[in-house]
Amino acid sequence: MDDIGLLGAAETGILAGAFAAILIVGLLVYLFIGFCLGKCFEKAGKPLWAGFIPIYNIVILLDIVGRPLWWLALFLLGFIPIVGSIAVLVIMAILWIDFAKSYGKDVVWGILLLFFNIIMLPIMAFSKEIAYVGPSAKSAAS
């Protein structure tokens, strides 16, 4: 019998192990980012656990930066091929810049948060010098 196109036991085991490793690393990164986001939320008077809950953490983020709740609907643009990805990237850039400004940081810090989140967010979360100063989007609109 010819097994062309089928995986043997060794290959299946390797693929299953690789999948499990990727899943575990992804889960650990998610938990780390959620914890760091939660610590930033605590600085703004919000609960730590909110950093771990998908979608709700964006609601809290919108509240912290002073953007209206309807901005959550803008993430639906991500379902539009190509253009949607660019739109969501722009929305996330605005939110991270607002987030950085809400903690007394500048635009560059917000852009670094967008692209190097796993490095910059822990710095914000655990730095004693960085404190919540108020919603930046509301003060910019006034």
C-alpha positions as CSV (number, residue, x, y, z in Angstrom):
1,M,0.0,0.0,0.0
2,D,1.4,3.4,-1.0
3,D,1.1,6.3,1.6
4,I,1.8,9.2,-0.7
5,G,0.2,12.4,0.6
6,L,-0.4,10.9,4.1
7,L,1.5,11.7,7.2
8,G,3.2,9.0,9.2
9,A,3.1,8.7,13.0
10,A,6.4,10.5,13.4
11,E,5.3,13.5,11.3
12,T,1.9,13.7,13.0
13,G,3.6,13.7,16.4
14,I,6.0,16.4,15.3
15,L,3.1,18.6,14.0
16,A,1.0,18.0,17.2
17,G,4.0,18.9,19.3
18,A,4.7,22.1,17.3
19,F,1.0,23.0,17.5
20,A,1.0,22.5,21.3
21,A,4.1,24.6,21.8
22,I,2.7,27.4,19.7
23,L,-0.6,27.2,21.6
24,I,1.2,27.3,25.0
25,V,3.5,30.2,24.0
26,G,0.5,32.1,22.6
27,L,-1.4,31.6,25.8
28,L,1.5,32.7,28.0
29,V,2.0,35.9,25.8
30,Y,-1.8,36.6,26.1
31,L,-1.7,36.2,29.9
32,F,1.4,38.4,30.2
33,I,-0.1,41.2,28.0
34,G,-3.5,40.9,29.8
35,F,-1.7,41.2,33.2
36,C,0.3,44.3,32.0
37,L,-2.8,45.9,30.6
38,G,-4.6,45.2,33.8
39,K,-1.9,46.8,35.8
40,C,-2.2,49.9,33.6
41,F,-6.0,49.8,34.2
42,E,-5.4,49.7,37.9
43,K,-3.4,52.9,37.7
44,A,-6.5,54.5,36.1
45,G,-8.8,53.1,38.8
46,K,-10.2,50.1,36.8
47,P,-10.0,46.4,37.8
48,L,-7.0,44.3,36.9
49,W,-9.1,41.4,35.6
50,A,-10.5,43.7,32.9
51,G,-7.2,43.3,31.0
52,F,-7.8,39.6,30.4
53,I,-11.3,39.8,28.9
54,P,-11.4,40.3,25.1
55,I,-13.5,43.1,23.8
56,Y,-14.2,44.3,27.4
57,N,-10.6,45.4,27.7
58,I,-11.1,47.6,24.6
59,V,-14.2,49.1,26.3
60,I,-12.1,49.9,29.3
61,L,-9.3,51.3,27.1
62,L,-11.8,53.5,25.3
63,D,-13.0,54.8,28.7
64,I,-9.5,55.5,30.0
65,V,-8.5,57.5,26.9
66,G,-11.9,59.3,26.7
67,R,-13.1,58.0,23.4
68,P,-16.9,57.2,23.0
69,L,-18.1,53.6,23.2
70,W,-19.2,53.6,19.5
71,W,-15.5,53.4,18.6
72,L,-15.8,49.7,19.4
73,A,-17.9,49.4,16.2
74,L,-15.0,50.7,14.2
75,F,-13.2,47.4,14.7
76,L,-15.8,45.8,12.5
77,L,-14.0,47.5,9.6
78,G,-11.4,44.7,10.0
79,F,-13.8,42.4,8.2
80,I,-13.3,44.4,4.9
81,P,-10.4,42.8,3.0
82,I,-7.2,44.8,2.8
83,V,-8.7,48.2,3.5
84,G,-10.1,46.9,6.8
85,S,-6.7,45.9,8.1
86,I,-5.3,49.3,7.3
87,A,-8.3,51.0,9.0
88,V,-8.0,48.9,12.2
89,L,-4.2,49.7,12.2
90,V,-5.0,53.4,12.1
91,I,-7.7,53.0,14.8
92,M,-5.3,51.1,17.0
93,A,-2.6,53.7,16.4
94,I,-4.9,56.5,17.6
95,L,-6.0,54.5,20.6
96,W,-2.4,53.6,21.7
97,I,-1.3,57.3,21.2
98,D,-4.3,58.4,23.3
99,F,-3.4,55.7,25.9
100,A,0.2,56.9,26.1
101,K,-0.9,60.6,26.4
102,S,-3.4,59.5,29.2
103,Y,-0.4,58.4,31.1
104,G,1.7,61.5,30.5
105,K,3.7,60.2,27.5
106,D,4.1,61.5,24.0
107,V,3.1,60.4,20.5
108,V,6.3,58.4,20.0
109,W,5.6,56.4,23.1
110,G,2.1,55.6,21.6
111,I,3.6,54.4,18.3
112,L,6.1,52.3,20.2
113,L,3.1,50.8,22.1
114,L,1.5,49.9,18.8
115,F,4.5,48.1,17.3
116,F,6.4,46.9,20.4
117,N,3.5,46.2,22.8
118,I,5.1,43.3,24.6
119,I,8.0,45.6,25.6
120,M,6.4,48.9,26.2
121,L,3.3,47.8,28.0
122,P,5.2,46.2,30.9
123,I,7.3,49.3,31.2
124,M,4.1,51.4,31.6
125,A,2.6,48.8,33.9
126,F,5.5,48.5,36.4
127,S,7.1,51.9,36.3
128,K,6.5,53.9,39.4
129,E,7.1,57.2,37.5
130,I,4.3,56.6,35.0
131,A,0.9,57.5,36.4
132,Y,-2.6,58.0,34.9
133,V,-3.1,61.7,34.3
134,G,-6.6,61.6,32.8
135,P,-8.4,60.9,29.5
136,S,-6.3,62.6,26.7
137,A,-9.0,62.4,24.0
138,K,-11.5,64.4,26.1
139,S,-9.0,67.1,26.9
140,A,-8.0,67.3,23.2
141,A,-11.6,67.7,22.1
142,S,-12.2,70.6,24.6
